[in-house]
Amino acid sequence: MPPTSLQRTENALAAIAAAGDEGRRIFTRVYTQAALAAARAADARAASGTPLGPLDGRVVSVKDLFDVAGEPTTAGSAVLRGAPPAACDAVAVQRLRAAGAVVVGKTNMTEFAFSGIGLNPHYGTPGNAADAARIPGGSSSGAGVAVARGLCEIAIGSDTGGSVRIPAAFNGVTGFKPTQQRVPRDGAYPLSFTLDTVGPLARSVLDCAQADAVLSGQPWQALPARQLRGLRVGVPRGLLLTHTEPAVQTAFEQVLQALSRADARVDDLALDEWLGAPFALQENGTLTAAEAAYIHARTLATQPGALDPLVLARIRRGETITAAHYVGVQQARQRLQAALDAQLAGLDVLVLPTVAFMAPRIDTLAGDAEAFNRANLLALRNTSVFNFYDLPALSLPITQSAAPLPVGLMVAGQRGGDRALLGVGQCLQTQLELLRERRT
């Protein structure tokens, strides 16, 4: 007999407590009594045959930028510790509770969600689940570690330039970034009005899909069945595969070989004209930096010294961006989205490494701004392109890899084709796991 929601919740709470100081770096808040009460209610519904849906009784965490009624939303920042308490739950949290999810706590994050590395000098940096001396990835740092360590079953994060997919890749779990308008962001502390998305991290694509259905306010339906035979897979050879660590490149090529053996149609594509455009357009300033400078203008004026210097430097760059540049990038983005949509029309998915390297040690980046900036730019490179183009994207763990640390496979779909992508992702995850088992 499978464990009840109460048993799973008790196990998660016990594991968080047993993690000690590390548990406090992963979770900024733990809702012990509320979680136990929610789990008991879910078990009662299960016993009476009236479950609320696929998330009823599942143990879920939320990133510390989602409002929870009655407490300040700190968004990983010390300056918000004294902020007024939220009047109500964020829409995402409301939908989770209405679906019967057991919200076990809030997970730590990069300050204001503005980095792909995951360091936080205010609340501590969670250690990578595979090696606590290594970075967790950001900005949903605690989310990726919590799922990988079994401290929750599903974690809800945000993704502006890769903040769900990067920690998923570094910690060996699955992460899903939806098309932006799919999930409301009401009650989620913003980084970029243009690019923020809300998405889940979990052990499997199925768990992510079920969470996505709740977050997007849609009734749960089984994902469309897909198979690898005949799947149209594009590989964007060029810019996004440069500077890739050898172990990551090897793991990626092994996946491509497995897809070809399963009769998927794997084709190399020359897409640098489009995939390189976001970097060229934003060389003199990014949409995220410009919008972050607006969002944090008061803090920049009154207490900039209270911010993480690495985050402060990135926000400060937004103050130098002209209105003409900002509008020009926005206009070019609309044109480029339509152009890339046309280029991808004949494909089911694009595949590439989620991150070009495996998680480095925390101590190699924490005290070295130059090393941090290099690593951060490269960590965000592959993922941020798909925020710019507003394409849904998954990060799947490459489980058959011989790499010494987790490696992620990014799978991007058609704009607005979220469920189609999740269906392909579920097929890929299942078949690649079967291929791994056969090899071993």
C-alpha positions in Angstrom: 0.0 0.0 0.0 1.5 3.4 -1.0 2.3 5.8 1.8 -0.4 8.3 2.7 -0.1 12.1 2.2 0.4 12.4 5.9 3.2 9.9 6.0 5.0 11.6 3.0 4.5 15.0 4.6 5.9 13.8 7.9 8.9 12.3 6.1 9.5 15.5 4.2 9.3 17.6 7.4 11.6 15.2 9.2 14.1 15.3 6.4 14.1 19.1 6.4 14.7 19.2 10.2 17.4 16.5 9.9 19.2 18.6 7.4 19.9 21.2 10.1 21.6 24.4 8.9 21.5 23.1 5.3 17.8 22.7 5.6 17.6 26.3 6.7 19.5 27.3 3.6 17.1 25.4 1.4 13.9 26.5 3.1 13.4 30.1 4.3 10.1 29.0 6.0 8.5 25.7 6.9 4.8 25.4 7.5 4.8 22.4 9.8 1.4 22.5 11.4 -0.4 23.8 8.3 1.2 21.1 6.1 0.2 18.3 8.5 -3.4 19.6 8.6 -3.5 19.8 4.8 -2.1 16.3 4.5 -4.7 14.9 6.9 -7.5 16.6 4.9 -6.1 15.1 1.7 -6.1 11.6 3.2 -9.7 12.0 4.4 -10.7 13.0 0.8 -8.9 10.0 -0.6 -10.6 7.7 1.9 -14.0 9.0 1.0 -13.3 8.8 -2.7 -13.5 12.5 -3.3 -10.0 13.6 -4.3 -9.6 17.1 -5.8 -7.3 16.0 -8.6 -3.8 14.8 -9.3 -2.1 17.2 -6.9 -4.3 16.4 -4.0 -2.0 15.4 -1.1 1.2 16.0 -3.0 4.0 17.7 -1.0 4.8 21.0 -2.6 7.1 23.9 -1.9 6.9 27.5 -3.3 9.8 29.8 -4.1 10.2 32.7 -1.7 8.9 35.3 -4.2 5.3 34.0 -4.0 3.0 35.8 -1.6 1.7 33.8 1.4 -1.0 35.6 3.3 0.1 37.1 6.6 3.9 37.2 6.1 6.3 39.4 4.1 7.5 38.2 0.8 11.3 38.6 1.0 12.3 37.4 -2.5 15.7 36.3 -1.2 16.5 39.9 0.0 17.3 41.2 3.5 15.7 44.6 2.6 12.3 43.0 2.4 12.4 41.3 5.8 10.3 44.1 7.3 8.0 44.5 4.3 4.2 44.6 5.0 2.7 41.1 5.2 0.9 39.9 2.1 -2.8 40.4 2.2 -3.6 37.2 0.4 -1.8 34.3 -1.3 -0.4 34.6 -4.8 -2.7 33.2 -7.5 -0.3 30.2 -7.9 -0.5 29.4 -4.2 -4.3 29.8 -4.2 -4.6 27.3 -7.0 -2.2 24.9 -5.3 -4.2 25.0 -2.1 -7.5 24.7 -4.0 -6.1 21.6 -5.7 -5.3 20.0 -2.3 -1.6 20.4 -2.5 0.3 20.3 0.8 2.4 23.5 0.9 5.3 22.4 3.1 7.4 25.6 3.0 9.1 28.4 1.0 12.4 27.7 -0.7 15.4 30.0 -0.8 16.5 31.8 -4.0 18.9 34.3 -5.4 18.2 37.8 -4.2 15.4 39.3 -6.4 15.8 36.2 -8.7 18.6 37.9 -10.6 21.2 35.2 -11.3 21.5 31.7 -12.6 24.1 30.7 -10.0 22.1 30.5 -6.8 24.3 32.3 -4.3 22.6 34.2 -1.4 24.7 36.0 1.2 21.6 36.9 3.2 19.9 33.6 3.9 22.8 31.3 2.9 23.5 29.3 -0.3 21.9 25.8 -0.5 24.5 23.2 -1.5 23.9 21.2 -4.7 22.1 18.0 -4.0 24.9 15.9 -5.7 27.7 17.7 -3.8 26.9 20.4 -1.2 30.2 22.2 -2.0 28.9 23.1 -5.5 26.4 25.7 -6.6 22.7 24.8 -6.7 21.9 26.9 -9.8 19.5 29.8 -9.6 17.5 31.6 -9.1 15.2 28.9 -7.8 18.1 27.4 -5.9 16.3 25.9 -2.9 13.6 24.5 -5.2 16.0 22.3 -7.2 17.8 21.1 -4.2 14.6 20.3 -2.3 13.2 18.1 -5.0 16.5 16.3 -5.6 16.9 15.6 -1.9 13.3 14.5 -1.4 12.4 17.4 0.8 9.3 17.9 -1.3 7.8 16.2 -4.3 7.1 19.3 -6.5 8.6 22.7 -6.2 7.1 25.9 -7.8 9.7 28.3 -9.1 10.0 31.2 -11.5 12.0 31.4 -14.7 13.0 34.7 -16.3 16.2 33.6 -18.0 16.5 30.0 -16.9 15.7 30.0 -13.2 13.7 26.8 -13.2 15.7 24.9 -15.8 19.2 25.7 -14.5 18.7 24.4 -11.0 16.8 21.4 -12.5 19.8 20.6 -14.6 22.4 21.1 -11.9 20.5 18.9 -9.4 19.4 16.2 -11.7 15.6 16.8 -11.8 13.0 17.9 -14.3 12.0 21.6 -14.7 9.4 23.2 -17.0 9.2 26.8 -18.2 5.8 27.4 -19.8 4.8 30.0 -22.4 4.6 33.2 -20.4 0.9 33.9 -20.3 0.0 30.3 -19.4 0.3 30.9 -15.6 -0.8 34.1 -13.9 2.0 36.0 -12.0 -0.2 37.9 -9.6 1.4 37.9 -6.2 4.8 36.8 -7.5 7.5 39.4 -6.8 8.7 40.5 -10.3 12.1 40.6 -11.9 11.0 41.3 -15.5 7.5 42.1 -16.5 8.3 41.0 -20.1 10.0 37.7 -19.3 8.9 36.2 -15.9 7.2 32.8 -16.0 6.0 30.5 -13.3 6.8 26.8 -13.6 7.4 23.6 -11.6 10.4 21.4 -10.8 9.8 17.7 -10.0 11.2 14.2 -10.5 9.3 13.6 -13.7 7.6 15.3 -16.6 4.3 13.8 -15.5 4.5 15.6 -12.1 5.5 18.8 -13.9 2.5 18.5 -16.2 0.1 17.9 -13.4 1.4 20.9 -11.5 1.2 23.0 -14.7 -2.4 22.0 -15.2 -3.2 23.3 -11.7 -1.1 26.5 -12.1 -2.7 27.3 -15.4 -6.2 26.7 -14.2 -6.9 23.8 -16.6 -8.6 20.5 -15.8 -6.1 17.6 -15.8 -6.1 15.5 -19.0 -3.6 12.8 -19.9 -0.7 14.1 -22.0 -0.9 13.3 -25.7 0.9 10.0 -26.4 4.0 10.4 -28.5 6.7 8.0 -29.7 10.3 8.6 -30.7 9.9 7.0 -34.1 9.5 9.8 -36.6 9.9 12.6 -34.0 11.2 15.7 -35.7 14.2 16.9 -33.6 16.3 19.9 -34.4 19.8 20.4 -33.0 20.9 24.1 -33.2 24.6 23.6 -34.0 26.6 26.8 -33.6 26.6 29.4 -30.9 24.6 27.6 -28.2 26.9 24.5 -28.3 30.1 26.5 -28.1 32.2 26.5 -24.8 30.5 23.3 -23.7 32.3 21.2 -21.1 33.5 17.9 -22.7 31.5 15.7 -20.2 28.3 17.7 -21.0 28.9 17.5 -24.8 29.5 13.7 -24.5 26.3 13.2 -22.5 24.4 15.3 -25.1 25.8 13.4 -28.1 24.8 10.1 -26.4 21.2 11.3 -26.2 21.3 12.3 -29.9 22.6 8.8 -30.8 19.9 7.2 -28.7 17.3 9.2 -30.5 18.6 8.3 -33.9 18.7 4.6 -33.0 15.0 4.9 -32.0 14.3 6.3 -35.5 13.7 9.9 -34.5 14.5 12.3 -37.3 17.5 14.2 -35.8 18.7 17.1 -38.0 21.4 19.7 -37.4 20.2 23.2 -38.0 21.9 26.5 -38.7 19.9 28.9 -36.5 22.5 31.3 -35.2 20.9 34.3 -37.1 18.0 34.0 -34.7 19.4 32.4 -31.6 22.3 34.9 -31.5 20.0 37.9 -32.0 18.9 38.3 -28.3 22.6 38.8 -27.3 23.4 41.2 -30.1 20.3 43.2 -29.5 20.9 43.5 -25.8 24.6 44.1 -25.9 24.1 47.6 -24.5 21.4 46.6 -22.0 18.9 43.8 -21.4 15.2 44.0 -20.9 15.6 42.3 -17.6 18.1 44.9 -16.3 15.9 47.8 -17.4 12.8 46.4 -15.8 14.7 45.4 -12.6 16.1 49.0 -12.3 12.5 50.3 -12.5 11.2 47.7 -10.0 13.9 48.4 -7.5 14.3 52.1 -8.0 13.4 52.9 -4.4 15.9 50.4 -2.9 18.6 51.7 -5.3 18.0 55.2 -4.0 17.7 54.5 -0.3 19.7 51.4 0.6 21.8 50.0 -2.2 24.4 48.8 0.2 22.0 46.3 1.7 21.9 44.3 -1.6 24.2 41.5 -2.6 26.9 43.3 -4.6 26.7 40.8 -7.4 23.0 41.4 -7.8 23.3 45.2 -7.3 25.8 45.5 -10.1 23.4 43.8 -12.5 20.4 46.0 -11.5 22.6 49.1 -11.7 23.3 48.4 -15.4 19.6 48.8 -16.0 19.8 52.5 -14.9 22.0 53.2 -17.9 19.6 51.9 -20.6 17.8 54.5 -22.7 14.1 54.4 -23.4 14.9 54.3 -27.2 17.1 51.2 -26.7 14.4 49.5 -24.5 11.6 50.1 -27.0 13.9 49.1 -29.9 14.6 45.7 -28.3 10.9 45.2 -27.6 9.9 45.9 -31.2 12.7 43.7 -32.6 11.6 40.9 -30.2 8.2 40.8 -31.7 9.6 40.6 -35.2 12.1 37.9 -34.3 9.5 35.8 -32.5 7.5 35.5 -35.7 10.6 34.7 -37.7 11.8 32.0 -35.4 8.3 30.5 -35.2 8.5 30.1 -39.0 11.9 28.5 -38.8 10.7 25.9 -36.3 7.4 25.1 -38.0 8.5 21.8 -39.3 9.9 20.5 -36.0 8.5 18.9 -32.9 11.3 20.1 -30.6 14.8 21.6 -30.5 17.2 19.9 -28.2 20.5 21.2 -26.6 22.3 21.1 -23.3 20.4 23.1 -20.6 23.7 24.4 -19.3 27.1 24.2 -21.0 28.9 23.1 -17.9 28.3 21.0 -14.7 27.9 22.8 -11.3 31.2 24.4 -10.2 32.3 24.7 -6.5 30.7 27.6 -4.6 34.0 28.8 -3.3 35.3 29.4 -6.8 32.6 32.0 -7.5 31.5 33.5 -4.2 34.4 35.8 -3.7 35.3 36.5 -7.3 33.0 38.9 -9.2 34.8 38.3 -12.5 34.5 34.5 -12.2 30.9 34.8 -11.1 29.9 37.0 -14.0 31.6 34.6 -16.6 29.9 31.6 -15.1 26.5 33.4 -14.8 26.5 34.5 -18.4 27.3 31.1 -19.6 24.8 29.4 -17.3 22.1 31.6 -18.6 23.1 31.6 -22.3 21.2 28.6 -23.6 18.1 29.0 -21.4 17.6 32.7 -21.7 17.1 32.5 -25.5 13.9 30.7 -25.0 12.5 33.3 -22.6 13.3 35.9 -25.2 11.4 34.0 -27.8 8.7 32.9 -25.3 9.0 29.2 -26.2 8.0 26.5 -23.7 11.0 24.5 -22.6 11.9 21.5 -20.4 15.1 20.5 -18.7 15.3 16.7 -18.4 18.1 14.9 -16.5 20.3 12.9 -18.8 20.2 9.7 -16.7 22.2 7.5 -19.0 25.2 9.9 -18.8 28.5 8.8 -17.4 29.2 12.4 -16.4 30.4 12.8 -12.7 27.6 15.4 -11.9 24.1 15.9 -13.2 23.6 17.1 -16.8 20.4 18.6 -18.2 18.9 18.1 -21.7 16.8 21.1 -22.7 13.8 20.4 -25.0 12.1 23.4 -26.5 8.7 23.4 -28.2 6.5 25.6 -30.4 5.3 28.9 -28.9 2.0 28.1 -27.1 2.4 24.4 -27.6 3.0 23.6 -23.9 1.0 20.4 -23.7 2.5 19.1 -26.9 6.0 19.7 -25.5 5.1 18.0 -22.2 3.8 15.0 -24.2 7.1 14.8 -26.1 9.1 15.3 -22.9 7.2 12.4 -21.2 8.0 10.2 -24.1 11.7 11.2 -24.1 12.0 10.7 -20.4 10.4 7.3 -20.5 12.3 6.0 -23.5 15.7 7.4 -22.5 15.3 5.7 -19.1 14.4 2.4 -20.8 17.5 2.8 -23.0 19.6 3.4 -20.0 18.3 0.3 -18.3 19.0 -1.8 -21.4 22.6 -0.6 -21.5 23.1 -1.4 -17.9 
